[in-house]
Amino acid sequence: MTESHPLADRSELTVAEVLDETFPGIVDWCDPAWLGYWGLDAYRGAPARRTDDGAVTPEEVASIVASGRAITTVPALVAVPFAHLGIRAIPLVDADPAVLTLVWPQGAATPLVASLAVMARQMSGQATESASE
């Protein structure tokens, strides 16, 4: 959300506080499940209200948010590069976390894949199958 948004001074937000907000319009061919996840549709039981744009790139979404016409949900790491646009990232404390799954063909892990798997395990605090398989 923009720094001038009424909720922008908060250090954290709940899903209920943003359900009535408008979200950026995304291209029609975007996967509806992906769009619904980031628009918090499951919490509201319906699709989010969206602008009439047709954003394709993260930069276009950021531009819509920076204009003050919408807010969006993204991983914190994605929001960081757009702070210079006056966009404020605020943790959404009770939303379900995004789940990332890494897969690779058995026995085909390269050193890069192995390093990525180690880093992902360290970040998640969970141990799973070894990347050396």
HELIX and SHEET records of a PDB file:
HELIX    1   1 VAL A   15  VAL A   18  1                                   4    
HELIX    2   2 PRO A   32  TRP A   38  1                                   7    
HELIX    3   3 ASP A   41  ARG A   44  1                                   4    
HELIX    4   4 PRO A   58  ALA A   66  1                                   9    
HELIX    5   5 ALA A   76  ALA A   79  1                                   4    
HELIX    6   6 VAL A   80  LEU A   85  5                                   6    
HELIX    7   7 PRO A  111  SER A  124  1                                  14    
SHEET    1   A 2 THR A  22  PHE A  23  0                                        
SHEET    2   A 2 ARG A  49  ARG A  50  1                                        
END                                                                             
